[in-house]
Amino acid sequence: MSTDLDPAVFRQAMGRLISGVSVLTTFAGGHDHAMTADTLTSVSLDPLLVLVCAETESRWHGAVLEAGVFGASVLAADQRPLSDWFATRGRPLHGQLDRAPHHRGEATGVALLDGALMHLECRTTEVHPAGDHAIVVAEVLSIALPDTVGPALVHFRGRYGSIA
């Protein structure tokens, strides 16, 4: 069955892909910047590369271009409130990490969320314009894996869920 090429239908179709939920962080202009993302993707093993996609109008996009580095915290199922918070448009820039327990990454100094399933610290290597978004390709500088891992926060058909 074919449907019209409508952005709402496209969003619905892409919502049928299950995706993990991450919070991306960077530091620029004297402030922490963060956003929720479901586009953290492995690109290459040699060198270690990932990509993320960011709306070009977002504060995070401008900040990561300035900083050249970012962190990715892959969220556990019990971190849904953090996902909601960092997905809130117009939230205050000052103090936005106050409600998110975090520490600073050793490789980049960006905020990494405590309790996450894993952390990556990355250096931007390429940025590709892609419609109303940019594809940010980055080299992985550090990987942190906790000793124990609980269920992951996932997004499917516009809703949150978890998978162990």
N, C-alpha and C positions, 0 to 999 in steps of 0.2 A: 504494500500500500504506500503510495507516494503522497506527500503533502507539500503545500506551498513552502517556499523558502522564506519563512517569516522568522524574525529574531526570537519571538516568544516560543515558537515551535522548536527552533534550534536549541534554545535554553532547556526546554523540556527533554529533548532528545539527549543532550549532553548530561542531563541530570540522571540518566540511566546508567552512567558510569559510576561505579563506587570509587570514592577517592578519600585518601587520608586528609586530615586537617592539620595545618601548620600555622604557627605564628612566625612571621618574618620580622626581623628587627635590624635597625641600623642606628647610627649616631651621626648627626650632621647639624650644623648651625647651633651647636650647644645644646641640642635636645635629642632625646630618644624618639625614634619613630618606629611604629609597629603596625602590622596589618595581618588579618587572617587570610590565608591562601589555601587553595586546594590544588595548586598546580606545581608543587615541588616534584621534579622529575629527574631521574638519573639520565645522564646523556652519554657519559664515557667512563671507562675504567682506566684508560691510559691516554691522557692524564685523567684524574678524577674530576669530572664535570657534572654539574647539575644545571637545571634551568628553573626559573620561576617566571610567572607572568604578572605584570602589574599594570593597572589602569594608568594611562599617561597623565591623567588629571589628579591622581592621588598624591598626597603629601609624601608618601613613602617612595614613590617613583622618583621625585625630585631629590629626595634625601639620599637614596642609594646611588644615584648618579654622582652626587657631590662626594659621598663618603668612599665609594668604590669597594666597600665591604658590607657584608650582612651576615646575620645568623638565622638559622632555621630551627625551630623547636617543634617537633612532631608531637601533637597533643595526645594525651591519654584520655580515655572515655570520661573520667571525672573532671576534666578541664573544659567542659563545654561552656561554662560561664566566661572563661577567658576568650574562647573563640567568638562568642557573641559580643563581648566588649570590644575586641580589636576589629570586629567587622562593623561597628557602629560608626556611621558617617557623622562627621562634625564633632566627634568627641574632643575634649580639650587636649591640646598637645602637651601642656605642662602637667606633669604628674600622672600621665596615662598609665605608667607602669606601677603606680603605687598599690594597686589592687592585685598585682601579679608578682608573687614571690619569684625572684630571679637572682642571677649572679652574672658576672662579667666573664666573657670568654677570654682565655689567655692569648689567643692568636690575634684577635681583632678588638677586644674591649667592648663588643656589643653585648646587649642584654640577652641572656638565654634563660628561658622559663624553667624554674624548678619543677620537678615532677613529670617532665616530658619523657616520651619514649626514647628519644635520641636528640642530639644536637649536632648541627653542622655549623662551622664557621667558614665563610666563603669570600673570595675576592673576585669581583666582577671582571670578566675578560672581554665580553661582547654584549652589546645591546642592539636588538633588531626591532625596528618599528613593525607593528602588526595591528593595523586597524586602530581601535581606540585603546589598545594595550601595547606594551613593549615586552619582548622576550629578553630576559636578563640571563645570560649564560655566565657561570661562575666556576672557578676552580675551588675545590674543597681544600681548605687549609687545616681543618681539624675535625675529628669525629669523636663524639662522646656517647657511649652506650652504658646505661645503668645496668647493675647486676641483675635486677629483677624487672620484668616487663609485664604490665597488666594489659587489659583490653585497650584497643585503639579507638579514638574518636573518628568516625567516618561520616561522610556525607553521601546520601543517595536519594534521588527523586525529591530534592528540596528539603530533606529532613536529616537530622542527626541520628546516628545510631552508634553501635559499638560492635567490634569484632575482636575475638580473642586470638 
